[in-house]
Amino acid sequence: MDNSQKNNEIRTLKVVHLQIGDTHTYFGSIKAMVDTIGEDVLGIKERKLRDMRISQFPEYTTPTGAIIRIGRLITTQKKVK
């Protein structure tokens, strides 16, 4: 491992990927997705998405045909010397 790798901190962040038709949008949380898109467009309430623990499934298709996927974004943050 070289010095540049030692100075980087690896972090993972949850990402909510929403696909409606050919449009792909990414959010930092289920709440952000629902607040932005709306329960009427998604066809499901935020509470139901939370209760069904959607992150345990590779993808979920809502009653309106929107596809929700939960993933991880891997990042590195360079430490300040």
N, C-alpha and C positions, 0 to 999 in steps of 0.2 A: 504494500500500500504506500503510495507516494504522499508527500505533504499536502497536496491539494485535496486528496481524499480524506485525510485526517481532519482537515479544517472544515469539512462539510458535514452538516447534520441532516440526516435523512428523516423526512416526515411524511406521513400519509394523511390525506384529507378525504372525507367522504364527498362524493359527487353524485347528484341525482341527475340522470340523463333522461330527458323527456323527448319522445319522438311523436309528432303529430303529422301524419302524411310524410312528406319529404323534408320537413323542418325538424332540426335537432337543436335543443336548447339545454343548457347545463345550469344547475343550481347547487347551492351549498347545503340545502336542507329541503325536506319535504314541505315544511311550512313556507319557505321562500317560493317554492314552485306553485303551491296552491294559492298563496297571496297574489302572485303575479298572473297566473293563468286563469284561476277561478275554478271553483268546484263544478259549476255548470258546464264548462268546456271539458273538464276531466271526466265528469260523470260519476264522481266519487268524492266523498267527504274526507277531509284531512284526518279526522279521528279514525275513520275506518282503515285508511292506509297505515296509520300507526298501530292500530289494534291487530292488524293481520301480519305485522312484522315483515313488511315488504322486502327488507334487506336480506332476508333469508332465501329469496327466490332470485334466479338469474334475471327474470324480467316478469312484469305484470302488465296485462292488457286490460285497460279500463273498459267499462260498458260503452263508451263513445269511440273506442278504437285507439286511444292514445296508449303508447307503450312507455312504461317507466322502468328504468334500470338503475340499480344502485351500484356504484363502483368506487374505486379508490384512485386518487391522484397522488402519485409519488413525487415528492419535491425534495430538493436539497437547499439548505440555507447556509450560505457561507458565514462562518463565524468571523466576527470583527476582531482584529488583532489588538 
